[in-house]
Amino acid sequence: MIGIQFSPDKVIQALIKELPNPRWSKKFSMVYIINTKENVDMVFDKFRGVAWVNGNSFFKEKIIRENQPVDINWYRNRAKTASYKYIPEEYLMKLELKRYALNTCKIYISLFERFINYYPQKDIIALSEQEIRKYLQVLIQEKKSNSYINQTINSIKFYYEVVMGMPNRFYSIERPRKEQKLPQVLSKEEILAIIANTNNIKHRCIVSLLYSAGLRRSELLDLKVEDIDSKRMLIHIKNAKNNKDRYSLLSETVLKELRIYYKEWKPKKYLFEGLKGNKYSGSSVKEIVVKASEKSKINKRVTPHMLRHSFATHLLENGTDLRYIQTLLGHSSTKTTEIYTQVAVNNFKSIKNPLDL
């Protein structure tokens, strides 16, 4: 059956009477009709332009089969103690059904557990807005970053709004003001020095790909051998942020080195593999970049993501259209990409300094 709940409204009541054989359920306190495809279509057609139909309780979760399974069973199988409140099973299940990225799952679980353990004697569902604000105030006093606080709010709202189905229950919770930080960028010379100071062909390919294709670290680690399209000189990036696929550039220089690397290391599934053919670790990638930058005597704290920022900025400085850069980076909006206009030096080269006039 299709159950229909609604607030008292004469127009809606009149339209419901036009549905095929509507009945009243005393047990569930709602109108219901037989569940057929025709009746589902009729509900949406009948109320179009009159009422908003929220079918979240009716339709099953959509599972994207192409995504890799998110394995968060470690959180279920942990050794447990009576003095600690653990994340509810419903929370874990919803993360799995929605196929959140593994890193996002880890962050949400960690932050939400910290929150519920701040109120060890209280039922989670009974916590109020003021108690959430009090907890966020503690984080501010601990001098947690704006990003940390925003992620904490996201993890809390995920439970109440997504898991428990209470849309906008804590809509009025204040968020920290957005920090307008500019991306840190390396010069082309610094990039080449980092590549030159890697230990071996594998490390050199890793650093070169991060920069030459503007890859996120997770995207690099997810690359498979067949994702390198040497005929079209493109890299196929699958299931990236927000489950998006995209293509990025394949450098001719990098392709030559990848061929040498492939013959030497013979990866089977992932382009870069760790021990026993497993996916290469993110911490290893970070270590490669940090050590190579230290050898290059670069006086900055270099991260893998800085190579992506540098890729975008250098393209912009070379006159590449912002919309193409947006596509290569996989940004949903040009507003995200526009930040690179503030760090591209060619915008300032034509300006004459007033001291030199």
N, C-alpha and C positions, 0 to 999 in steps of 0.2 A: 504493500500500500504506500501511497504518498500522503504523508501527514502535512497539514498546512496550519501553521500558527500565525496569527496576525493581531495587531491592536484593533480594538473596536472601531469600525469605520463603515458607514452605510454604503459607500461606493464599492468597497472591497467585498462586503457581504453580498451585494447584488450580483457582482461578477462571479463570486464563488457559486452562487445558485445556478449560474449558466454552465458550470462544469458538469461533466457526465456523472450523474448519480452521486452527488456529495453526501456523506454521512457524518454523524457526530460520534466521536469515541469518548465515552465517559472515563475510561481507564487513562487515556493520554490527554484528555481535555483539548482535543483539536478536531478539526474537520479532516476527513480523509477521502481519497478516491483511489481507484485501482491503479497500480503501478504498471503503466505501459508506456512505450516510447511516444505514442500519439498523445497520451494524457500529459506527459512531461512537456512536450512541445506546446500543448494547448495552454498550460499554466503560464509559460513565459509569454506566449502570444497574447493571451487574455489580459495580462497585467502590464504589458509594455506601454510605457508612457504614463502609467497610473501609479504604480508602486515599484519599489526596488525589491527584487526577489533574491534573498540570500540563500543559496542552495548548498552552503558549506556542510550542513548537517546531513544532507541527502546524498551528495555525490561522494564516491570513494576517492581516496588520495590518488593523485596521478603519479605514477612511478616512471621516471625516465630510465629506460632499460640500458641506454648507452653509457650512462655514468658508471664509474667504478663503484663497487660496494663500499660503504663507509663502515669500517670496522671499529665500533666503540664498545665492543664486548668487554674490554679491559675494565671499564667502569662498572660493569655488572659483576664481574668476577673478582673484584678487589676483596682483600681480607677486611672485614668490617668490625668496627668497635661500637659498643652501645652508646658511647658519649658523643658520637658524631652523627649529624643528620646528612643522609645521602640523597642524591638527586632522585626524584621520583621516576619510576619506570616509564610513565607516560611521556616524560620530557625526552628520554632517550629514544623512545619509539618515534616521536614526532620528528626529531632530528634525522633519524634514519629514513623515514618516509619522505621527508622533504629533500633528502639527499644534500644536506649542508656539507660544505667542504670539511675535511677532517680537522683542519686547523681551527675553523670556526666552531666546530663541535667541542674541541678541547677548551677553547676560550670560554664559551658559554657555560659549559659544565663547571669549570673551575670557579668562574665568577659567581654563578648562581649558588653553588654550594657554600661559598664564603658568605654570601648574603644570608642564606637561611640559617647558617650556624651562628650568625650574630644574634638571632632570636631563637635560641635552642628550645625554649619551652612553649613557643607559640606555633599553632597550626599555620602552614604556609598560606592557605586560602583565606585566612582571617586577617592577614596583615593589611594595614591601611596605608593610604598615601603618606600620611605623616611619618609612619615608621620607615617607609622607604626613603623619605627625605632625610630623616635622622641618620640613616645608614650612609647616604650619599654625603652628608655633612662630615661624617667620620672620615670618609675617603679623601675629602678636600683637606681636612686637618692633617691627614697623613701625607699630603702633598702628592697625591696620585695625579697622573697626567689627565688632561681633558679626554684623550683617546681612551684611557682606562675607564674613566667614569662613564663615557658614552657607551662603551661595550658592556659595562655593568648594567646600565639601564636597558640596553637591548636584550641582555640575557634574562632580566626580570620580566620585561614586557612579553618576551617570547613565551614564558610560562603562562602568564595570566591571559594574554590575548590569543595566542596560537594554540597552546596545549589545552587550556581550559575554555577556550572559545568565548572570551569576554572582550569583544572589540573595544579599543579605546578606553579600557577601564582606568588606566593611569595616564590618560592623554595630557593632563595638565602638569605632569612631572617636569620640572625645569631641567634643561640640559645646559652644559657649559657653552659659552659663546665659542664659535668656531675660530680656531687659530689660523691666521693667514700666513702659514709658513711657506717659503719658497723652496722648491726642490733643490737639493745640492747637486751640482754638476761638475764633472771633470772635463779638462781640456782634451782635445784629440791626442796631444802628445802624451798626456798622463795615461790615457787609455792604452796607447801603443806600448808604453813602458810597462804597464801591468801585464799585458799579454806576453811581452818579451821575458818577463821575470817569473813566469810559471815554471813548474818543475818538469813537466813532461807534456807529450802531445795531447793526452786526455784533458789535463788541466787547461791547456791552451785553448782547446776546442770549447770547453765549458765557458771560460771567460769571454772568448770571441763571440760565441752565440748569444750570451746574455746581452752584450753590447750591440752586435750587428743586426739582431732581430728584435731588440727591445723587449726581451722576455722577462716575465716575472720568474722568480726562482722556482715556484711550484710548476710553472709551465715548462721550464727546462727539464725538470725531473720527470715529468709525465710524457715527454717526447719518446716516441717509438721509432725504430729504424725506418719504417715505411712512411713516416711523417715528413721525411726529407725528400722533396720533389726536385730532383736535379734537372729534369727536363724543362720544367717551368720556372726553375730557380726561386721556389717558394718553400716555406715551412708551414705545414698544416698544424695549427694549434687547436687541440680538441678539448671540449669541456673545461674551458678556462673560467675566469671569474664570472659569476652569474650564469653558469652553464652555457657559455657562448663559444662557438667555433669561430676561428678566423684564420687568415693567412698573413704571414709576414715575410720579409725579404730574406733570401738566402744569398749570402755573400760568396762571390767566386773564390776569394781567398780562403774563406772558411770551408767551402766545399772541398778544395784540394786537401786541406788538413784533415777534414772528416774522413776522406778516403784513406789517408795514411793511418789515422786512428782506428778505422774499422778493420783494416788488415791486421793491425797489431793486437787489438784488444778483443775483436770478434764478439761484440755484444749480440745477444740473442733476441731479447724482447724489448727492453728499454734501450734507448740510445746510450745512456750512461747508467751502468749497473755497478752495484756494490758487491759485497761478498755473496757467493752462492746465487748470483744472478738476480738478486733483489734490486729494487729501485735505489738509486744513489741517494744519500741523505742530504737534507737541506743544510745541516750543520757543516758537512764536509765542503759544500759549495762555498759557504761563508768563509770557512777557514782558508780555502784556496785564494779567494779574492783578498782577504786581509793580509795573508803572508806575501802575496805577490806585490801588493801596494806598499808594504813595509820594505821589501827589497828595492822597490822603485824610489824609496825615500820621499814618498808623497806625504806632505804634512797635513793630512786630513784623515778622518775616520771613515774609511771607504767601506761601503756595503754593496752586496749584489744589486740592490735596487737602484743605486746611484748610476749603474751602467745603463739601466733602462731610461732614467732621466736624461742621461747624457746623449743617448741615441736620439731621443725626441728633440732635444735642444739643438743638436748638430744638424738634424734634418731641417729644422726651422731656419737655422742660420744659413743653410745652403739654398734656401728659397722654396722648399717643399710646401705645398698647400697644406694648411692646418687640417682640412678634412681628410686628407690622405694619412696624415700622422695619427689622427683620431682612429681611423680604421686599422692602421698597423698596430696601435697600442690596445685596441679593443675597448676604447672608452664609449660609454653609452651617450655621452653628451659632449659637444664641443667645449662647453664651459670647463670641463675637467682638463681638456687639452690646452685651453687658452692660458693656463698658468705658465706654460713654457715661454710665452711671449715676454714675460717679465724677467727671464734670465738669459734670453738670447742676446748676445753682445752686439750683433749686427744692427739692432735697433738703436744702439747708443753711439755707434762709430761715426755716424753722420752728424751728430750733435757736437758743435764746437763749445768747449768749456769756456765759460766767461772769463776765467783767469788768463786764458791763452789768446783772447781776442786782442 
